[in-house]
């Protein structure tokens, strides 16, 4: 296994992290009806996602964290919780 380290300061100072995941998608009314309503932003979802970020999002990672199996467990728990919040069902192989 090889560890590669990248300087992310510029990215992080320019809206990286969760903020870089923003995406605007224009949908027709028919396409909009096909979208899972649980993923549409509203006050309750906004609060649930903020709570999710507060619970799972680390503000730093060390080299030691990257080889710690606990990081994988935490990541899987976070993804499992997120798919539950968004009512997506089992999306990832570890959820099956």
N, CA, C and O atoms as a MOPAC input file, in Angstrom:
PM7 MOZYME 1SCF
protein

 N      0.84500 1    -1.16000 1     0.00000 1
 C      0.00000 1     0.00000 1     0.00000 1
 C      0.89700 1     1.23100 1     0.00000 1
 O      1.90100 1     1.28100 1     0.71100 1
 N      0.52200 1     2.23300 1    -0.81300 1
 C      1.30700 1     3.45400 1    -0.89900 1
 C      0.44100 1     4.63300 1    -0.46800 1
 O     -0.68800 1     4.77800 1    -0.93700 1
 N      0.95800 1     5.46900 1     0.41300 1
 C      0.24900 1     6.65200 1     0.88500 1
 C      0.71500 1     7.84800 1     0.07600 1
 O      1.91200 1     8.12200 1    -0.00800 1
 N     -0.23300 1     8.56000 1    -0.51900 1
 C      0.08700 1     9.78100 1    -1.25500 1
 C     -0.51300 1    10.95800 1    -0.50600 1
 O     -1.67900 1    10.92500 1    -0.11400 1
 N      0.27800 1    11.98500 1    -0.30900 1
 C     -0.15500 1    13.17000 1     0.42800 1
 C     -0.23000 1    14.33900 1    -0.54700 1
 O      0.69500 1    14.56900 1    -1.32500 1
 N     -1.34300 1    15.08100 1    -0.49900 1
 C     -1.54900 1    16.22600 1    -1.37100 1
 C     -1.84000 1    17.46000 1    -0.52400 1
 O     -2.53900 1    17.37800 1     0.48600 1
 N     -1.30600 1    18.59300 1    -0.93700 1
 C     -1.58000 1    19.85700 1    -0.25500 1
 C     -2.94000 1    20.36400 1    -0.72200 1
 O     -3.10400 1    20.73800 1    -1.88400 1
 N     -3.91300 1    20.37500 1     0.18600 1
 C     -5.27700 1    20.78100 1    -0.15000 1
 C     -5.62900 1    22.16100 1     0.39100 1
 O     -6.78800 1    22.57100 1     0.33400 1
 N     -4.64800 1    22.87300 1     0.90900 1
 C     -4.95900 1    24.17900 1     1.50800 1
 C     -5.65000 1    25.10900 1     0.52200 1
 O     -6.62400 1    25.77100 1     0.87900 1
 N     -5.16300 1    25.17000 1    -0.70800 1
 C     -5.77600 1    26.06600 1    -1.69100 1
 C     -7.21100 1    25.65100 1    -1.96900 1
 O     -8.10200 1    26.49900 1    -2.02600 1
 N     -7.44200 1    24.37500 1    -2.14100 1
 C     -8.79700 1    23.88800 1    -2.38500 1
 C     -9.69600 1    24.15900 1    -1.19000 1
 O    -10.82500 1    24.62300 1    -1.35600 1
 N     -9.21100 1    23.87500 1     0.00300 1
 C    -10.02200 1    24.04900 1     1.20300 1
 C    -10.32000 1    25.52800 1     1.45900 1
 O    -11.38100 1    25.85800 1     1.99000 1
 N     -9.40900 1    26.41100 1     1.09300 1
 C     -9.62900 1    27.84400 1     1.29200 1
 C    -10.56700 1    28.41200 1     0.23900 1
 O    -11.03500 1    29.54500 1     0.35300 1
 N    -10.83400 1    27.62100 1    -0.77800 1
 C    -11.66000 1    28.09700 1    -1.88400 1
 C    -12.97900 1    27.33900 1    -1.93100 1
 O    -13.51300 1    27.09600 1    -3.01300 1
 N    -13.50900 1    26.96300 1    -0.77600 1
 C    -14.81700 1    26.31000 1    -0.75000 1
 C    -14.76600 1    24.80600 1    -0.86900 1
 O    -15.76500 1    24.19300 1    -1.24500 1
 N    -13.63700 1    24.18700 1    -0.56200 1
 C    -13.55600 1    22.72800 1    -0.64700 1
 C    -14.37400 1    22.06100 1     0.43900 1
 O    -15.12100 1    22.72500 1     1.15800 1
 N    -14.24000 1    20.77200 1     0.55900 1
 C    -15.03600 1    20.02600 1     1.53700 1
 C    -16.47200 1    19.91600 1     1.05600 1
 O    -16.71500 1    19.89200 1    -0.15100 1
 N    -17.42700 1    19.84900 1     1.97200 1
 C    -18.82600 1    19.67600 1     1.56500 1
 C    -19.31500 1    20.76200 1     0.61400 1
 O    -20.18100 1    20.50500 1    -0.22200 1
 N    -18.76800 1    21.97900 1     0.73400 1
 C    -19.22000 1    23.06700 1    -0.13100 1
 C    -18.92900 1    22.79300 1    -1.59800 1
 O    -19.64500 1    23.29600 1    -2.46400 1
 N    -17.90400 1    22.01400 1    -1.90000 1
 C    -17.56500 1    21.77000 1    -3.30200 1
 C    -18.51800 1    20.76700 1    -3.94100 1
 O    -18.40600 1    20.48500 1    -5.13400 1
 N    -19.44400 1    20.22900 1    -3.17400 1
 C    -20.38000 1    19.24400 1    -3.70700 1
 C    -21.67900 1    19.86300 1    -4.20900 1
 O    -22.58900 1    19.13800 1    -4.61200 1
 N    -21.78200 1    21.18300 1    -4.19200 1
 C    -22.99800 1    21.83900 1    -4.68100 1
 C    -23.15700 1    21.57800 1    -6.16700 1
 O    -22.18300 1    21.59200 1    -6.92000 1
 N    -24.38100 1    21.34200 1    -6.57900 1
 C    -24.66600 1    21.07000 1    -7.98300 1
 C    -26.07000 1    21.55400 1    -8.28900 1
 O    -27.01400 1    21.24500 1    -7.56100 1
 N    -26.20400 1    22.30700 1    -9.35800 1
 C    -27.52300 1    22.76900 1    -9.79200 1
 C    -27.91800 1    21.94500 1   -11.00700 1
 O    -27.17000 1    21.85600 1   -11.98000 1
 N    -29.09400 1    21.34600 1   -10.94100 1
 C    -29.59900 1    20.51800 1   -12.03500 1
 C    -30.96900 1    21.04900 1   -12.43200 1
 O    -31.87000 1    21.14700 1   -11.59900 1
 N    -31.12400 1    21.39000 1   -13.70200 1
 C    -32.40000 1    21.87300 1   -14.21700 1
 C    -33.19900 1    20.66400 1   -14.69100 1
 O    -32.70500 1    19.85800 1   -15.47800 1
 N    -34.44500 1    20.53900 1   -14.20500 1
 C    -35.29400 1    19.39400 1   -14.53800 1
 C    -36.61000 1    19.86200 1   -15.13600 1
 O    -37.13400 1    20.91900 1   -14.78200 1
 N    -37.12700 1    19.06500 1   -16.04000 1
 C    -38.47500 1    19.30300 1   -16.54700 1
 C    -39.45500 1    18.85700 1   -15.46600 1
 O    -39.06200 1    18.14000 1   -14.54700 1
 N    -40.72100 1    19.26400 1   -15.55200 1
 C    -41.70200 1    18.79200 1   -14.56800 1
 C    -41.79600 1    17.26400 1   -14.50100 1
 O    -41.95400 1    16.70500 1   -13.41700 1
 N    -41.70200 1    16.60000 1   -15.62700 1
 C    -41.75500 1    15.13400 1   -15.64700 1
 C    -40.54700 1    14.54400 1   -14.92700 1
 O    -40.68100 1    13.60900 1   -14.13800 1
 N    -39.37500 1    15.09300 1   -15.20400 1
 C    -38.16200 1    14.62300 1   -14.53000 1
 C    -38.23600 1    14.89000 1   -13.02600 1
 O    -37.79800 1    14.07000 1   -12.21800 1
 N    -38.78700 1    16.03100 1   -12.66600 1
 C    -38.91200 1    16.38700 1   -11.25100 1
 C    -39.78900 1    15.38600 1   -10.50200 1
 O    -39.51500 1    15.07100 1    -9.34400 1
 N    -40.82400 1    14.89000 1   -11.14200 1
 C    -41.70400 1    13.90500 1   -10.50900 1
 C    -40.98800 1    12.58600 1   -10.26100 1
 O    -41.37000 1    11.82900 1    -9.36900 1
 N    -39.94800 1    12.30800 1   -11.04900 1
 C    -39.21100 1    11.05000 1   -10.90800 1
 C    -38.14700 1    11.11200 1    -9.80500 1
 O    -37.58500 1    10.08500 1    -9.42500 1
 N    -37.87600 1    12.30700 1    -9.29700 1
 C    -36.84700 1    12.47300 1    -8.26400 1
 C    -37.38700 1    12.00800 1    -6.91400 1
 O    -38.53000 1    12.29100 1    -6.55400 1
 N    -36.54600 1    11.29200 1    -6.17900 1
 C    -36.88400 1    10.87600 1    -4.81800 1
 C    -37.15200 1    12.13200 1    -3.99000 1
 O    -36.23900 1    12.93600 1    -3.79900 1
 N    -38.37300 1    12.32600 1    -3.49500 1
 C    -38.68000 1    13.55500 1    -2.75600 1
 C    -37.85500 1    13.72300 1    -1.47700 1
 O    -37.73400 1    14.83700 1    -0.96800 1
 N    -37.29700 1    12.65100 1    -0.95900 1
 C    -36.50000 1    12.74000 1     0.27200 1
 C    -35.17400 1    13.46200 1     0.05700 1
 O    -34.52100 1    13.84600 1     1.02800 1
 N    -34.76100 1    13.65700 1    -1.20300 1
 C    -33.50100 1    14.35700 1    -1.46100 1
 C    -33.71500 1    15.83100 1    -1.78600 1
 O    -32.75200 1    16.56400 1    -2.01200 1
 N    -34.95700 1    16.26200 1    -1.81000 1
 C    -35.25600 1    17.66500 1    -2.10900 1
 C    -35.10100 1    18.49100 1    -0.83000 1
 O    -35.65800 1    18.15600 1     0.21600 1
 N    -34.34000 1    19.56600 1    -0.93800 1
 C    -34.02100 1    20.36700 1     0.24500 1
 C    -35.26000 1    21.04600 1     0.81400 1
 O    -36.05500 1    21.65300 1     0.09600 1
 N    -35.39200 1    20.92000 1     2.11800 1
 C    -36.41900 1    21.62800 1     2.87700 1
 C    -35.83600 1    21.87200 1     4.26900 1
 O    -34.71300 1    21.45700 1     4.55500 1
 N    -36.58900 1    22.53800 1     5.12400 1
 C    -36.05200 1    22.87700 1     6.44700 1
 C    -35.66000 1    21.64100 1     7.25800 1
 O    -34.62300 1    21.63200 1     7.92200 1
 N    -36.48900 1    20.60100 1     7.20300 1
 C    -36.20200 1    19.38400 1     7.98200 1
 C    -34.95300 1    18.68200 1     7.45500 1
 O    -34.11300 1    18.23600 1     8.23700 1
 N    -34.82900 1    18.58300 1     6.12700 1
 C    -33.64800 1    17.93400 1     5.54800 1
 C    -32.40300 1    18.76900 1     5.83300 1
 O    -31.34700 1    18.22200 1     6.15000 1
 N    -32.52300 1    20.07700 1     5.72300 1
 C    -31.39200 1    20.95700 1     6.01800 1
 C    -30.88500 1    20.72100 1     7.44100 1
 O    -29.67900 1    20.62000 1     7.66900 1
 N    -31.80100 1    20.63700 1     8.38300 1
 C    -31.42000 1    20.39100 1     9.78000 1
 C    -30.79400 1    19.00600 1     9.93900 1
 O    -29.78700 1    18.85600 1    10.63200 1
 N    -31.38400 1    17.99800 1     9.30300 1
 C    -30.84500 1    16.63300 1     9.40000 1
 C    -29.44200 1    16.55400 1     8.80500 1
 O    -28.56700 1    15.89700 1     9.36800 1
 N    -29.22100 1    17.21800 1     7.67000 1
 C    -27.89700 1    17.19200 1     7.04100 1
 C    -26.87300 1    17.96000 1     7.87200 1
 O    -25.72100 1    17.54100 1     7.98300 1
 N    -27.28700 1    19.07400 1     8.45000 1
 C    -26.37500 1    19.80700 1     9.33700 1
 C    -25.99200 1    18.96400 1    10.54200 1
 O    -24.83000 1    18.95200 1    10.94900 1
 N    -26.95000 1    18.26600 1    11.11000 1
 C    -26.65800 1    17.37300 1    12.23900 1
 C    -25.72600 1    16.25100 1    11.80800 1
 O    -24.83000 1    15.86300 1    12.55800 1
 N    -25.93300 1    15.72300 1    10.59700 1
 C    -25.07900 1    14.66400 1    10.05700 1
 C    -23.64100 1    15.17000 1     9.91800 1
 O    -22.69700 1    14.48800 1    10.31700 1
 N    -23.48100 1    16.36000 1     9.35500 1
 C    -22.13800 1    16.94100 1     9.20000 1
 C    -21.49000 1    17.15000 1    10.56800 1
 O    -20.32100 1    16.81900 1    10.76600 1
 N    -22.25400 1    17.70100 1    11.50500 1
 C    -21.70500 1    17.92000 1    12.85000 1
 C    -21.25300 1    16.61300 1    13.49200 1
 O    -20.27200 1    16.58800 1    14.23500 1
 N    -21.95800 1    15.54300 1    13.20900 1
 C    -21.61900 1    14.25900 1    13.82500 1
 C    -20.42300 1    13.58600 1    13.15400 1
 O    -19.57100 1    13.01600 1    13.83600 1
 N    -20.35300 1    13.64800 1    11.82000 1
 C    -19.37800 1    12.81900 1    11.10800 1
 C    -18.21100 1    13.55800 1    10.45900 1
 O    -17.15000 1    12.96300 1    10.27100 1
 N    -18.36900 1    14.81400 1    10.11600 1
 C    -17.33900 1    15.48100 1     9.32000 1
 C    -16.15900 1    15.88100 1    10.19700 1
 O    -16.30200 1    16.67700 1    11.12500 1
 N    -14.99400 1    15.31900 1     9.89100 1
 C    -13.77700 1    15.64000 1    10.64600 1
 C    -13.20900 1    16.96000 1    10.13300 1
 O    -13.25100 1    17.23800 1     8.93500 1
 N    -12.68700 1    17.75500 1    11.03100 1
 C    -12.07000 1    19.00500 1    10.60800 1
 C    -10.58600 1    18.83500 1    10.29200 1
 O     -9.92200 1    19.77600 1     9.85800 1
 N    -10.08000 1    17.63100 1    10.51500 1
 C     -8.68200 1    17.34400 1    10.16300 1
 C     -8.48000 1    15.83400 1    10.09100 1
 O     -9.20600 1    15.05800 1    10.71500 1
 N     -7.47700 1    15.44200 1     9.31500 1
 C     -7.04100 1    14.04600 1     9.24000 1
 C     -5.53200 1    14.02900 1     9.37800 1
 O     -4.84100 1    14.87300 1     8.80900 1
 N     -5.02800 1    13.08300 1    10.12300 1
 C     -3.58200 1    12.91600 1    10.24800 1
 C     -3.15800 1    11.71200 1     9.41100 1
 O     -3.99200 1    10.92700 1     8.96000 1
 N     -1.86200 1    11.58300 1     9.21500 1
 C     -1.35600 1    10.40400 1     8.51200 1
 C     -1.79100 1     9.13300 1     9.23500 1
 O     -2.16700 1     8.14900 1     8.59800 1
 N     -1.74100 1     9.15500 1    10.55000 1
 C     -2.12100 1     7.97600 1    11.33700 1
 C     -3.59000 1     7.62500 1    11.12500 1
 O     -3.94600 1     6.44700 1    11.10200 1
 N     -4.44700 1     8.63400 1    10.97000 1
 C     -5.87000 1     8.37000 1    10.73300 1
 C     -6.08600 1     7.56500 1     9.45600 1
 O     -6.98500 1     6.72600 1     9.38500 1
 N     -5.25600 1     7.82500 1     8.45100 1
 C     -5.44600 1     7.18900 1     7.14600 1
 C     -5.17600 1     5.69100 1     7.16200 1
 O     -5.62100 1     4.97500 1     6.26400 1
 N     -4.46300 1     5.21100 1     8.15700 1
 C     -4.20500 1     3.77200 1     8.26400 1
 C     -4.96800 1     3.14200 1     9.42600 1
 O     -4.81200 1     1.95300 1     9.70300 1
 N     -5.78000 1     3.92600 1    10.09200 1
 C     -6.56300 1     3.44200 1    11.22800 1
 C     -7.87500 1     2.84100 1    10.72100 1
 O     -8.65900 1     3.55000 1    10.09000 1
 N     -8.13500 1     1.56300 1    10.97500 1
 C     -9.38700 1     0.93900 1    10.52700 1
 C    -10.63900 1     1.65200 1    11.04800 1
 O    -11.71500 1     1.52000 1    10.46500 1
 N    -10.50200 1     2.39900 1    12.13300 1
 C    -11.64700 1     3.13600 1    12.67400 1
 C    -12.15700 1     4.17700 1    11.67500 1
 O    -13.35500 1     4.45500 1    11.63700 1
 N    -11.26800 1     4.75200 1    10.87100 1
 C    -11.68600 1     5.73400 1     9.86900 1
 C    -12.62600 1     5.09200 1     8.85400 1
 O    -13.62400 1     5.69600 1     8.46200 1
 N    -12.31400 1     3.87400 1     8.43100 1
 C    -13.18800 1     3.14300 1     7.51100 1
 C    -14.53600 1     2.86400 1     8.16500 1
 O    -15.58100 1     3.04900 1     7.54100 1
 N    -14.51700 1     2.42100 1     9.41600 1
 C    -15.78000 1     2.16100 1    10.12400 1
 C    -16.61500 1     3.43500 1    10.24200 1
 O    -17.82600 1     3.41500 1    10.02300 1
 N    -15.96000 1     4.54000 1    10.58900 1
 C    -16.67400 1     5.81600 1    10.70600 1
 C    -17.25100 1     6.24800 1     9.36300 1
 O    -18.38400 1     6.72500 1     9.29200 1
 N    -16.47900 1     6.08200 1     8.31200 1
 C    -16.95300 1     6.45000 1     6.97800 1
 C    -18.15900 1     5.63500 1     6.56600 1
 O    -19.12300 1     6.16700 1     6.01600 1
 N    -18.10300 1     4.35500 1     6.82900 1
 C    -19.23900 1     3.49400 1     6.49000 1
 C    -20.46700 1     3.83500 1     7.32400 1
 O    -21.58700 1     3.84400 1     6.81200 1
 N    -20.25900 1     4.11500 1     8.60400 1
 C    -21.38200 1     4.50800 1     9.45700 1
 C    -21.99900 1     5.81000 1     8.94900 1
 O    -23.22100 1     5.95400 1     8.91000 1
 N    -21.14400 1     6.75500 1     8.56100 1
 C    -21.63400 1     8.03600 1     8.04800 1
 C    -22.42700 1     7.84200 1     6.76100 1
 O    -23.50600 1     8.41500 1     6.61000 1
 N    -21.90900 1     7.04900 1     5.84100 1
 C    -22.62100 1     6.79800 1     4.58400 1
 C    -23.92200 1     6.05400 1     4.82400 1
 O    -24.93100 1     6.34100 1     4.17900 1
 N    -23.90800 1     5.10600 1     5.74100 1
 C    -25.12600 1     4.36700 1     6.06300 1
 C    -26.18200 1     5.31100 1     6.63200 1
 O    -27.35500 1     5.23300 1     6.26500 1
 N    -25.76700 1     6.19300 1     7.51900 1
 C    -26.68800 1     7.16800 1     8.10200 1
 C    -27.20400 1     8.13200 1     7.03300 1
 O    -28.38900 1     8.46600 1     7.01900 1
 N    -26.32300 1     8.57900 1     6.14300 1
 C    -26.72800 1     9.51000 1     5.08900 1
 C    -27.74600 1     8.88300 1     4.13900 1
 O    -28.73100 1     9.52300 1     3.77200 1
 N    -27.51200 1     7.64600 1     3.74600 1
 C    -28.48100 1     6.99600 1     2.85400 1
 C    -29.81300 1     6.77700 1     3.55500 1
 O    -30.85800 1     6.73300 1     2.90500 1
 N    -29.78400 1     6.63900 1     4.87500 1
 C    -31.03500 1     6.54200 1     5.63900 1
 C    -31.75000 1     7.89400 1     5.65700 1
 O    -32.95600 1     7.96300 1     5.41800 1
 N    -31.01400 1     8.95800 1     5.93800 1
 C    -31.60600 1    10.30100 1     5.94800 1
 C    -32.26400 1    10.60500 1     4.60300 1
 O    -33.36600 1    11.15100 1     4.55400 1
 N    -31.58300 1    10.25100 1     3.51700 1
 C    -32.08000 1    10.55200 1     2.17000 1
 C    -33.01100 1     9.47800 1     1.62000 1
 O    -33.48900 1     9.57600 1     0.49000 1
 N    -33.26400 1     8.45200 1     2.42800 1
 C    -34.14200 1     7.34300 1     2.04200 1
 C    -33.75800 1     6.75900 1     0.67500 1
 O    -34.59100 1     6.61600 1    -0.21900 1
 N    -32.48900 1     6.43500 1     0.55100 1
 C    -31.96300 1     5.88300 1    -0.69700 1
 C    -31.89700 1     4.36600 1    -0.69900 1
 O    -31.69500 1     3.76100 1    -1.75200 1
 N    -32.06100 1     3.74600 1     0.44500 1
 C    -31.89200 1     2.30300 1     0.52000 1
 C    -30.41300 1     1.95500 1     0.57000 1
 O    -29.57100 1     2.82000 1     0.81300 1
 N    -30.10400 1     0.69500 1     0.33900 1
 C    -28.71300 1     0.23200 1     0.36100 1
 C    -28.05000 1     0.56000 1    -0.96600 1
 O    -28.37500 1    -0.03300 1    -1.99500 1
 N    -27.13100 1     1.49700 1    -0.94000 1
 C    -26.44800 1     1.96200 1    -2.14400 1
 C    -25.06200 1     1.32900 1    -2.26300 1
 O    -24.61600 1     0.99800 1    -3.36100 1
 N    -24.39500 1     1.16400 1    -1.13900 1
 C    -23.00700 1     0.71200 1    -1.11900 1
 C    -22.92300 1    -0.78000 1    -0.82500 1
 O    -23.75800 1    -1.31800 1    -0.09800 1
 N    -21.90900 1    -1.45900 1    -1.39200 1
 C    -21.77400 1    -2.90400 1    -1.16500 1
 C    -21.72800 1    -3.28500 1     0.31700 1
 O    -22.25500 1    -4.33300 1     0.68800 1
 N    -21.11500 1    -2.46800 1     1.17100 1
 C    -21.03700 1    -2.82400 1     2.59400 1
 C    -22.40700 1    -2.79800 1     3.26600 1
 O    -22.55300 1    -3.32300 1     4.37000 1
 N    -23.39900 1    -2.20800 1     2.63700 1
 C    -24.74500 1    -2.14800 1     3.21700 1
 C    -25.56700 1    -3.38700 1     2.88000 1
 O    -26.65800 1    -3.56300 1     3.42300 1
 N    -25.07700 1    -4.23300 1     2.01300 1
 C    -25.84500 1    -5.39500 1     1.56300 1
 C    -25.56200 1    -6.60100 1     2.41500 1
 O    -26.12300 1    -7.67100 1     2.17800 1

